Amino acid sequence: MSGLDRRMFLKTAAASAAAVAPTAVALQLPKAEPRQPSKSGDTGGRERTLSSGRLSRTRLGRMHEVMSGYIDRGEVPGMVTLVSRGDEVHVDAMGMKAQSGKDPVRRDTIFRISSMTKPITAAATLILIEECKLRLDEPVDRVLPELANRQVLKRLDGPLDETVPAKRPVTVRDLLTFRMGFGQMMAAPDAYPILKAANELEIGMGPPSPATMPAPDEWIRRLGTLPLTHQPGELWMYNTGSDVLSVLIARVSGQPFETFLRERIFEPLGMKDTGFSVPSARLSRLVTSYWTNFKTAKVEVYDEAEGGQWSRPPAFPSGAGGLVSTIDDYFAFGRMMLNRGKYGSERIVSRPSVEAMTTDQLTPEQKAGSGLVSGYFDSHGWGFGVSVVTRRTDMTGPVGKFGWDGGLGTSWYADPKEDMIGILMTQCAWTSPSPPDVCLDFWTSVYQAIDD
């Protein structure tokens, strides 16, 4: 699985999260291999009895023991996990919503999904492309005049006024594939003049922070005052393209971005708890979010539920990392993607659109110059808003597997070959240049549970 979003979070936030101790409660497990009772709270339970043999009941029990160990050891306060294969769905909810708290995580607990917002934003863009309101290779200037006539830095570490004209306009495809020539950088916030200026403008160069970002029109105006760091189409740069798409979608559709998502994706899929904020009546279901302060090395609250950044609608609904959701809401989106655009009787996007979305869109040159951690693009590509496995290197990464992670502690991937989906939701920010053990063990546990 990918550790990329976690690496980006670490570098741009200059933060890391570490162990936090939950309050433990007793757990009732289904019959499986004999083992000692766990201290973790399993309040969500399993969705159904597994009997067809596509997922091993015994190995699912092993999965629960591995994941609940993170609760018992105090490494995360709580989590919800989901693995599905065909019609079989296995869900575990365990631990607490807050460090040292007494309110257990449940199946309907709400999490900040950060960059798992990106695939939803990409799907929304494809809806407008299918309606011929946008075209993949058209310049965005028609809708976003703020991004017309781009200038490009002569060198990344140079002054902002040393630029050359862009060789071509930024296109919709550039935004979907993160090749617009601007994005987050794996560097300290003041490492380059352009990065320092971008952070001062508060346009989202670090971890999700809805309380600090301006309204969409002001956001795109600020972005338009900066030069690009690379020529459009030259290389992959993370994150900003999805935020530009959120402004583009609102202008093309003639309605707020959040309204478009609700009417065209969330309501048809029954995603009733997904949005850019949590209504007051549901705040008790939102987890507390944690990270480790880079300067003090102490675990700190990143965002409270009551009175926190997601407790009120943001000025800027970020298409890159602003959504909250539940395990079942995101499972509905994941099933739609795995079913090639259809969920029950609802057709969200066409099969060809999903196929394009989940196909690697990057050239070797764009990958080579991306500045990612060494070797990532040796086995992965990028489609429209999702990572795609292009070469198998281990048991958990078959070719064609697609999805993405959220730097605040979530992960989702779908595997068409196995007809399988895995989702992990925690509330501790990913913290290391390497994938955290809880995520590695989750995906290992997902694939070891296959029973044919």
VODREN-770789 format. One line per 3 residues: their letters; for each residue x, y, z of C-alpha. Coordinates in Angstrom, 3 decimals. Example, Ala and Ser with C-alpha at 12.3 -4.5 7.8 and 13.67 -1.06 7.14 Angstrom:
<recs>
AS = 12.300 -4.500 7.800  13.670 -1.060 7.140
</recs>
This chain:
<recs>
MSG = 0.000 0.000 0.000  1.003 3.603 -0.370  2.722 5.590 2.329
LDR = 2.801 8.692 0.138  0.016 10.691 1.730  1.553 10.059 5.128
RMF = 4.927 11.280 3.874  3.329 14.427 2.514  1.549 15.015 5.810
LKT = 4.785 14.583 7.737  6.793 16.939 5.586  4.250 19.682 5.132
AAA = 2.933 19.646 8.669  6.297 19.028 10.343  4.377 16.857 12.753
SAA = 4.140 13.262 13.859  1.783 11.291 16.040  2.686 8.646 18.599
AVA = 1.071 6.350 21.115  -2.040 7.458 22.950  -3.682 5.321 25.595
PTA = -7.361 4.381 25.388  -9.681 3.300 28.138  -10.304 -0.402 27.524
VAL = -13.602 -2.251 27.715  -14.501 -5.917 27.408  -14.941 -7.464 23.957
QLP = -17.192 -10.247 22.699  -15.618 -12.066 19.751  -17.114 -14.640 17.384
KAE = -15.786 -18.154 17.756  -12.444 -18.615 16.086  -9.042 -19.871 17.181
PRQ = -8.657 -20.032 20.986  -7.094 -16.870 22.370  -7.052 -14.648 25.391
PSK = -9.863 -12.096 25.716  -8.971 -8.700 24.287  -9.286 -5.477 26.216
SGD = -10.405 -3.539 23.160  -13.972 -2.350 22.793  -15.695 -3.939 19.787
TGG = -18.880 -1.892 19.721  -19.604 -2.093 16.022  -19.506 -5.842 15.583
RER = -19.594 -7.784 12.359  -22.139 -7.014 9.725  -23.029 -10.618 8.946
TLS = -22.052 -14.233 9.527  -19.449 -15.390 7.028  -20.090 -18.815 5.603
SGR = -19.269 -19.044 1.896  -15.525 -19.412 2.371  -14.406 -16.367 0.373
LSR = -13.125 -14.862 3.620  -11.829 -17.127 6.361  -13.655 -16.764 9.682
TRL = -10.570 -17.930 11.543  -8.309 -15.503 9.716  -10.737 -12.659 10.274
GRM = -10.434 -13.453 13.952  -6.681 -13.192 13.567  -7.159 -9.828 11.880
HEV = -9.184 -8.611 14.827  -6.520 -9.741 17.291  -3.787 -7.931 15.351
MSG = -5.708 -4.691 15.051  -7.087 -4.694 18.578  -3.522 -5.027 19.784
YID = -2.969 -1.408 18.774  -5.779 -0.430 21.119  -4.538 -2.636 23.959
RGE = -1.008 -1.232 23.695  -2.295 2.334 23.652  -0.910 3.109 20.194
VPG = -4.244 4.452 18.925  -7.357 5.327 20.956  -9.775 3.638 18.561
MVT = -10.497 2.555 15.015  -13.024 1.033 12.645  -11.946 -1.490 10.025
LVS = -13.847 -2.966 7.082  -13.006 -5.721 4.644  -15.438 -6.930 2.003
RGD = -15.183 -9.584 -0.674  -18.124 -10.144 -2.936  -21.225 -10.050 -0.753
EVH = -19.301 -10.648 2.469  -18.658 -7.666 4.701  -16.700 -7.702 7.947
VDA = -16.657 -4.609 10.186  -14.907 -4.066 13.533  -15.247 -0.982 15.726
MGM = -12.950 -0.860 18.717  -11.458 1.447 21.293  -12.507 4.956 22.303
KAQ = -13.256 8.209 20.510  -10.735 10.123 22.616  -7.593 9.436 24.581
SGK = -8.507 8.335 28.105  -12.157 8.692 27.144  -15.101 6.454 27.978
DPV = -17.186 6.912 24.839  -16.542 3.910 22.579  -15.942 4.036 18.859
RRD = -18.953 2.618 17.045  -19.706 1.621 13.518  -21.323 5.016 12.838
TIF = -18.441 7.031 14.340  -17.394 9.953 12.143  -13.761 10.456 11.067
RIS = -11.906 13.218 9.230  -10.900 11.412 6.048  -8.531 14.126 4.724
SMT = -7.063 12.982 1.369  -9.640 10.257 0.864  -11.639 13.305 -0.260
KPI = -9.605 13.388 -3.495  -11.213 10.351 -5.205  -14.672 11.820 -4.523
TAA = -13.642 15.154 -6.047  -12.308 13.352 -9.111  -15.569 11.420 -9.523
ATL = -17.519 14.685 -9.293  -15.363 16.162 -12.050  -16.033 13.159 -14.291
ILI = -19.779 13.672 -13.846  -19.438 17.134 -15.403  -17.202 15.804 -18.162
EEC = -19.814 13.175 -19.016  -22.418 15.942 -19.242  -20.127 17.806 -21.687
KLR = -19.927 20.772 -19.319  -16.178 20.189 -19.103  -13.645 18.498 -21.365
LDE = -10.560 16.672 -20.188  -8.071 18.564 -22.310  -9.623 22.016 -22.347
PVD = -7.816 24.882 -20.639  -9.357 25.883 -17.329  -9.078 29.580 -18.263
RVL = -12.683 29.688 -19.472  -13.979 28.973 -15.982  -10.979 30.013 -13.904
PEL = -9.610 33.218 -15.463  -7.462 33.620 -12.343  -5.251 30.825 -13.720
ANR = -4.892 32.234 -17.248  -1.523 33.340 -18.652  0.552 31.459 -16.116
QVL = 4.149 32.339 -15.341  6.619 29.635 -14.268  9.617 29.987 -11.975
KRL = 12.977 29.736 -13.703  14.179 27.689 -10.747  12.443 26.366 -7.660
DGP = 14.680 28.228 -5.210  14.602 31.479 -7.171  12.793 34.760 -6.453
LDE = 9.144 34.956 -7.418  9.746 37.541 -10.133  12.232 35.414 -12.067
TVP = 9.815 33.590 -14.347  9.141 32.505 -17.904  5.731 32.187 -19.604
AKR = 3.977 28.829 -19.349  4.301 26.839 -22.559  0.605 25.984 -22.495
PVT = -2.490 26.534 -20.315  -3.436 24.341 -17.363  -6.100 21.791 -18.381
VRD = -8.756 19.819 -16.533  -6.654 16.695 -17.077  -3.713 18.449 -15.395
LLT = -5.837 19.058 -12.297  -7.090 15.460 -12.120  -3.604 14.001 -12.558
FRM = -1.780 16.575 -10.377  0.268 17.871 -13.303  -0.798 21.528 -13.141
GFG = 2.728 22.660 -12.197  1.959 23.553 -8.584  1.392 21.555 -5.425
QMM = 2.600 20.570 -1.996  6.329 20.066 -1.565  8.229 17.678 0.671
AAP = 10.110 20.485 2.386  9.955 22.794 5.376  7.350 25.591 5.063
DAY = 10.040 28.225 4.386  12.424 26.088 2.330  11.809 28.081 -0.867
PIL = 10.527 31.602 -1.521  7.533 30.204 -3.429  6.650 27.833 -0.588
KAA = 6.997 30.568 2.017  4.714 32.843 -0.027  2.144 30.080 -0.532
NEL = 2.018 29.356 3.188  1.593 33.033 3.997  -1.400 33.124 1.622
EIG = -2.998 30.193 3.498  -3.945 28.221 0.409  -3.531 24.765 1.949
MGP = 0.124 23.764 1.697  0.020 21.747 4.923  -2.380 19.371 6.684
PSP = -6.147 19.973 6.437  -7.047 23.191 8.253  -10.523 24.377 7.208
ATM = -10.593 27.226 9.721  -7.660 29.013 8.073  -8.588 28.946 4.392
PAP = -10.469 31.746 2.597  -13.667 31.411 0.555  -13.330 29.806 -2.913
DEW = -13.185 32.985 -5.017  -10.587 34.532 -2.723  -8.672 31.251 -2.565
IRR = -8.353 30.976 -6.335  -7.446 34.676 -6.551  -4.584 34.140 -4.108
LGT = -3.386 31.068 -5.976  -3.433 33.071 -9.188  -0.981 35.626 -7.767
LPL = 1.734 32.963 -7.517  3.824 31.599 -10.374  3.832 27.887 -11.077
THQ = 6.875 25.942 -9.956  6.951 23.758 -13.077  5.538 23.844 -16.568
PGE = 1.982 22.446 -16.890  2.151 18.735 -17.622  5.806 18.462 -16.666
LWM = 5.553 16.439 -13.471  3.269 15.197 -10.689  2.813 17.560 -7.725
YNT = 0.514 16.614 -4.910  -2.747 18.021 -3.565  -3.436 21.503 -5.004
GSD = -5.092 20.199 -8.175  -7.965 18.753 -6.130  -8.585 22.083 -4.406
VLS = -8.663 23.844 -7.780  -11.191 21.245 -8.935  -13.488 22.136 -6.046
VLI = -13.645 25.734 -7.325  -13.998 24.578 -10.926  -16.882 22.228 -10.106
ARV = -18.759 24.946 -8.217  -18.475 27.424 -11.075  -19.357 24.958 -13.830
SGQ = -22.302 23.457 -11.947  -23.587 26.828 -10.753  -23.931 25.620 -7.158
PFE = -21.653 25.327 -4.124  -19.221 22.433 -4.292  -20.696 20.830 -1.182
TFL = -24.201 21.017 -2.678  -23.053 19.359 -5.900  -21.419 16.524 -3.988
RER = -24.484 16.018 -1.823  -26.960 15.949 -4.718  -24.887 13.980 -7.235
IFE = -22.887 11.572 -5.051  -23.770 11.499 -1.351  -27.570 11.296 -1.555
PLG = -27.649 8.699 -4.381  -25.165 6.559 -2.433  -26.873 7.055 0.920
MKD = -23.792 8.758 2.382  -25.807 10.602 5.011  -22.906 11.374 7.359
TGF = -20.403 12.623 4.776  -19.748 16.341 4.416  -17.371 19.188 5.150
SVP = -18.584 19.654 8.721  -20.530 17.782 11.379  -23.930 19.139 12.473
SAR = -24.219 19.839 16.187  -26.662 16.950 16.661  -23.990 14.515 15.417
LSR = -20.872 15.964 17.048  -20.940 13.300 19.740  -20.124 10.787 16.979
LVT = -17.005 12.668 15.765  -13.670 11.403 17.078  -10.993 13.627 18.549
SYW = -8.051 13.916 16.160  -4.448 13.634 17.362  -0.943 14.307 16.137
TNF = 2.495 14.685 17.697  3.893 18.184 17.975  7.128 18.171 15.969
KTA = 8.793 20.704 18.283  7.859 19.142 21.614  7.519 15.476 20.557
KVE = 4.356 15.311 22.655  1.028 13.874 21.575  -1.445 16.707 21.190
VYD = -5.022 17.144 20.102  -5.105 18.188 16.470  -8.828 18.856 16.438
EAE = -11.544 18.520 19.047  -15.020 17.341 18.173  -16.950 19.994 20.104
GGQ = -15.869 23.439 18.922  -13.247 22.066 16.534  -12.563 23.006 12.932
WSR = -15.067 20.493 11.566  -17.853 21.552 13.960  -18.976 24.332 11.594
PPA = -19.144 24.743 7.807  -15.813 25.935 6.377  -15.362 29.003 4.185
FPS = -13.522 26.758 1.701  -14.849 23.209 1.195  -11.576 21.552 0.282
GAG = -11.733 18.989 -2.484  -8.259 17.854 -1.466  -8.834 16.997 2.175
GLV = -11.900 18.514 3.794  -14.460 15.726 4.183  -15.625 13.732 7.177
STI = -17.284 10.345 6.762  -18.125 6.997 8.339  -16.962 3.514 7.420
DDY = -20.313 2.623 5.820  -20.586 5.893 3.903  -17.171 5.456 2.346
FAF = -17.875 1.791 1.720  -20.813 2.876 -0.438  -18.479 5.067 -2.492
GRM = -15.953 2.245 -2.672  -18.590 -0.233 -3.856  -19.675 2.208 -6.537
MLN = -16.094 2.452 -7.759  -15.560 -1.306 -7.640  -18.850 -1.771 -9.520
RGK = -17.512 0.553 -12.234  -19.722 3.506 -11.492  -22.959 1.882 -10.364
YGS = -24.402 1.351 -6.888  -27.626 -0.620 -6.724  -29.920 1.031 -9.254
ERI = -27.936 4.298 -9.183  -25.463 5.079 -11.936  -23.080 7.761 -10.603
VSR = -20.507 7.742 -13.416  -20.062 5.556 -16.465  -17.955 2.418 -16.630
PSV = -15.508 4.040 -19.091  -15.054 6.970 -16.703  -14.147 4.676 -13.814
EAM = -11.785 2.742 -16.064  -10.012 5.960 -17.038  -10.003 7.163 -13.432
TTD = -8.274 3.973 -12.254  -5.702 3.774 -15.079  -2.190 5.150 -14.609
QLT = -2.098 8.503 -16.408  1.548 9.423 -15.822  4.471 9.103 -18.207
PEQ = 7.849 7.808 -16.998  9.211 11.345 -17.322  6.465 12.801 -15.119
KAG = 7.145 10.140 -12.512  10.921 10.512 -12.625  10.808 14.237 -11.934
SGL = 8.107 14.168 -9.295  10.373 14.389 -6.262  8.611 11.537 -4.484
VSG = 10.285 9.152 -2.093  12.598 6.812 -3.876  10.919 3.919 -5.650
YFD = 7.267 4.845 -5.136  6.457 5.171 -8.819  8.385 1.998 -9.613
SHG = 5.276 0.084 -8.602  2.519 2.742 -8.582  0.899 5.205 -10.930
WGF = -1.697 7.941 -10.588  -5.047 8.033 -12.335  -7.706 10.678 -11.715
GVS = -7.594 11.301 -7.965  -6.417 7.789 -7.046  -3.223 5.782 -6.779
VVT = -2.998 2.657 -8.958  -0.705 -0.349 -8.433  1.232 -1.015 -11.654
RRT = 3.693 -3.686 -10.515  3.243 -6.270 -7.804  5.924 -6.218 -5.135
DMT = 4.193 -7.887 -2.176  1.101 -9.807 -1.075  -0.963 -6.659 -0.459
GPV = -0.397 -4.851 -3.756  -1.817 -6.695 -6.771  -1.717 -4.896 -10.115
GKF = -4.895 -2.880 -10.625  -5.571 -2.182 -6.957  -6.598 1.454 -6.569
GWD = -7.476 3.920 -3.823  -5.821 6.404 -1.512  -4.965 7.257 2.087
GGL = -5.787 10.135 4.408  -2.964 11.735 6.367  -5.121 12.151 9.479
GTS = -5.323 8.367 9.842  -7.453 6.675 7.172  -6.928 4.345 4.211
WYA = -9.102 2.917 1.406  -8.290 0.649 -1.521  -10.321 -1.520 -3.866
DPK = -9.069 -4.629 -5.651  -11.079 -5.476 -8.799  -9.414 -8.860 -9.306
EDM = -10.356 -10.067 -5.825  -13.658 -8.115 -5.755  -12.413 -6.756 -2.456
IGI = -12.439 -3.483 -0.502  -10.529 -2.550 2.626  -11.053 0.582 4.724
LMT = -9.204 1.628 7.870  -10.294 4.615 9.957  -8.282 5.841 12.934
QCA = -7.831 9.327 14.414  -4.027 9.556 14.739  -2.147 11.381 12.010
WTS = 0.194 9.160 10.050  3.639 9.938 11.300  6.595 8.408 9.519
PSP = 8.318 8.435 6.144  7.454 4.725 6.161  3.849 3.464 6.371
PDV = 2.852 3.109 10.037  2.654 -0.391 11.437  -1.090 -0.148 12.053
CLD = -1.662 0.465 8.345  0.814 -2.169 7.171  -0.728 -4.746 9.483
FWT = -4.236 -3.824 8.400  -3.515 -4.488 4.733  -1.576 -7.651 5.499
SVY = -4.545 -8.822 7.569  -6.979 -7.998 4.754  -5.174 -10.140 2.214
QAI = -4.349 -13.042 4.533  -8.079 -13.440 5.147  -8.720 -14.567 1.540
DD = -9.798 -18.198 1.635  -9.743 -19.573 -1.912
</recs>
